[in-house]
Amino acid sequence: MRVGIHTGEVIEDKGDFFGTVVNRAARIAASAAPGEIRLSDATRMLLWRSAGYAFADPVEVPLKGLSGMHKTFRLESRAES
């Protein structure tokens, strides 16, 4: 399993979600290795002060259908509550 997470506003219609945020999250997931959770920089910035989250060094990757290079981070750990 691969997980990609991006933060932003989505378009919802009858329980389906659309938009650039959804597309970017899917592209980030596609760039992840098996068993990885990868986050966009926008998402990491929202979590970086939260206790228990650790991130690997950033990796710049191209994301299919999106111009330029995009910084992603691998989620390293989450402390047990």
One Martini backbone bead per residue (centre of mass of N, CA, C, O) as a GRO file, in nm:
protein
   81
    1MET     BB    1   0.099   0.034   0.019
    2ARG     BB    2   0.011   0.375  -0.070
    3VAL     BB    3   0.053   0.717   0.054
    4GLY     BB    4  -0.112   1.036  -0.015
    5ILE     BB    5  -0.075   1.381   0.109
    6HIS     BB    6  -0.292   1.667   0.084
    7THR     BB    7  -0.364   2.021   0.114
    8GLY     BB    8  -0.706   2.142   0.075
    9GLU     BB    9  -0.942   2.218  -0.148
   10VAL     BB   10  -1.247   2.064  -0.239
   11ILE     BB   11  -1.468   1.891  -0.451
   12GLU     BB   12  -1.812   1.814  -0.385
   13ASP     BB   13  -2.015   1.528  -0.525
   14LYS     BB   14  -2.197   1.292  -0.404
   15GLY     BB   15  -1.920   1.182  -0.243
   16ASP     BB   16  -1.727   1.313  -0.439
   17PHE     BB   17  -1.383   1.397  -0.519
   18PHE     BB   18  -1.220   1.697  -0.641
   19GLY     BB   19  -0.922   1.813  -0.782
   20THR     BB   20  -0.601   1.909  -0.728
   21VAL     BB   21  -0.568   1.778  -0.451
   22VAL     BB   22  -0.637   1.491  -0.541
   23ASN     BB   23  -0.426   1.467  -0.764
   24ARG     BB   24  -0.175   1.517  -0.588
   25ALA     BB   25  -0.216   1.282  -0.391
   26ALA     BB   26  -0.199   1.061  -0.610
   27ARG     BB   27   0.091   1.136  -0.706
   28ILE     BB   28   0.227   1.094  -0.435
   29ALA     BB   29   0.154   0.799  -0.405
   30ALA     BB   30   0.303   0.709  -0.671
   31SER     BB   31   0.595   0.802  -0.541
   32ALA     BB   32   0.577   0.584  -0.348
   33ALA     BB   33   0.664   0.337  -0.162
   34PRO     BB   34   0.611   0.059  -0.030
   35GLY     BB   35   0.465   0.154   0.284
   36GLU     BB   36   0.431   0.454   0.231
   37ILE     BB   37   0.415   0.792   0.361
   38ARG     BB   38   0.331   1.085   0.180
   39LEU     BB   39   0.398   1.442   0.183
   40SER     BB   40   0.337   1.745   0.155
   41ASP     BB   41   0.448   2.046   0.252
   42ALA     BB   42   0.176   2.158   0.347
   43THR     BB   43   0.119   1.926   0.546
   44ARG     BB   44   0.377   1.932   0.715
   45MET     BB   45   0.333   2.223   0.825
   46LEU     BB   46   0.079   2.135   0.998
   47LEU     BB   47   0.249   1.892   1.169
   48TRP     BB   48   0.544   1.964   1.284
   49ARG     BB   49   0.433   2.039   1.590
   50SER     BB   50   0.335   1.767   1.632
   51ALA     BB   51   0.334   1.519   1.831
   52GLY     BB   52   0.521   1.238   1.688
   53TYR     BB   53   0.628   1.368   1.431
   54ALA     BB   54   0.824   1.241   1.153
   55PHE     BB   55   1.065   1.335   0.894
   56ALA     BB   56   1.203   1.313   0.614
   57ASP     BB   57   1.379   1.419   0.390
   58PRO     BB   58   1.345   1.585   0.120
   59VAL     BB   59   1.182   1.532  -0.201
   60GLU     BB   60   1.219   1.587  -0.542
   61VAL     BB   61   0.932   1.565  -0.764
   62PRO     BB   62   0.761   1.458  -1.020
   63LEU     BB   63   0.419   1.525  -1.129
   64LYS     BB   64   0.185   1.409  -1.302
   65GLY     BB   65   0.045   1.696  -1.464
   66LEU     BB   66   0.263   1.869  -1.307
   67SER     BB   67   0.450   2.130  -1.271
   68GLY     BB   68   0.747   2.065  -1.182
   69MET     BB   69   0.868   2.044  -0.862
   70HIS     BB   70   0.806   1.835  -0.562
   71LYS     BB   71   0.780   1.842  -0.223
   72THR     BB   72   0.850   1.555  -0.019
   73PHE     BB   73   0.749   1.342   0.263
   74ARG     BB   74   0.829   1.107   0.497
   75LEU     BB   75   0.670   0.926   0.725
   76GLU     BB   76   0.817   0.797   1.019
   77SER     BB   77   0.627   0.882   1.281
   78ARG     BB   78   0.395   0.783   1.554
   79ALA     BB   79   0.283   0.828   1.846
   80GLU     BB   80   0.144   0.691   2.104
   81SER     BB   81  -0.152   0.757   2.307
   0.00000   0.00000   0.00000
